[in-house]
Amino acid sequence: MARQRAAVARAYPDIQPITVDLDPEEAFRLVEKVAVKLRWTPVETRAPGGRLGLGYLDYVDRSAIFGFPSDVAVRFTPLVGQTRIDLRSVARVGGHDVGEGARRFRKFAETLAAEIGDE
């Protein structure tokens, strides 16, 4: 597993957690808005809160060509004056996603940045 993570990190060095200058609740609402634009289907949510302030959003997205499902998990971690957003995408079909997860992450990051710029 560690070897696989290292290979993925080498292949996709730009895929990193995103830090935004928003509190966790604002980041949560923003990601919900982005997910609607990306046409992700919501599965389960927990707004940030509690003692640790953690929250999550889980979605299903489908590939453009064959409509294969992928699970998309978004996690929120509060920082001082910011929120860390971690996104993970896992294909349900086959042993790998042929770069679809990286494309999904990049589209998410691009759409998120555009939304932040519009505010």
N, C-alpha and C positions, 0 to 999 in steps of 0.2 A: 504494500500500500504506500509506503514512504517513497519507494522508487517511482511509482506511478505519479504521486503528487509532484515530485521533483521534475519529472518529464513534462508534466502539464505546465508547471511554472516556467520551464525553459521555453516551451512552445508558445506560451501566451503571457509574456511578462507584463503586459498592460492590464491584465485582469487582476485588479486589486480592489479591496474595499473602498467605498466612496465615503468621504467625510464632507458633510454639509454644515453650514453655519446656521442651523435651525435647531430648535429643541425637538425632542423625540416625537411629540404629538404633531408638530408641524411637518416633520419629515414623513411621518406615517401617512398623514393626509395627502401630502405631495406624491408619495409613491402610489397610493390608491388611485390618484388622478392619472399618473403615468401608466399604470396597469390598464386602466380603461382605454386609454389611447392606443395601447399595444394589443388590445383585445384579449388579454389574459383572463381566464375564467377563475374567479375566486373559489377557494376550497375551504380555508380556515383562516381566521384572523384573531389576533390578540393585541389590542392597543397597548402602547408602552405605558407602564405604570408599575405599581408595586414597589417594594423596597429597593429593587435593583433598577427599575425603570426600563426593563427589557420589553420588547414587543416583537411580533412577527406577522407576516402575511404569507400565505401559501397559495399558489396558483397552479393551473394547468395551462400550458401553451401548446399549440400544435404547429408542426412543421408546415412550411408553405406548400411543398409539393405533394406529399402523400397524407398530410394531416396526422402524422405520428405524434402521440402525446409526450410531453416532457413535463416533469415536475419542476416548478420554480419556487424557491424558498427565499424570502427576503427577511433579514434579521436586523433589528435596530438596537444599538448600544449607545446609551447616553455618554457624552464626554463633557468637559467643561465648556459650555457655550456652543457645543456642536453635537452632531449625532453621526455615528458610524453606521453605514448601511452595507451589509454583506449580502450578496446575491449568489445563489447556487442554482444551477440548472442540471438536471439529470434526465437523460432520455429513458423512457420506459421500454423501448423496443431496441433490441440489438445490443452489442457490446460497447458501442461508442456512438457519438452523435455527429461525427464527421465535421466538427467545428461549429455545429449549430449553437451550442451553448455559448461559445465565445461571441458569435454574431449576435445572439440574443442579449448578452451582457452589454456589448458595445451599443446596440440600439437603445437599450434601457438607459445607459449612461448619457447618451446623446439626447434622448427625450427628456430625461431628468434635468440636464443642464439647460435645455431650452425652456423648460418650465420655470426654473429658478430665474433665468434671465427675463422672463415675462412678468415676474412678480414685482 
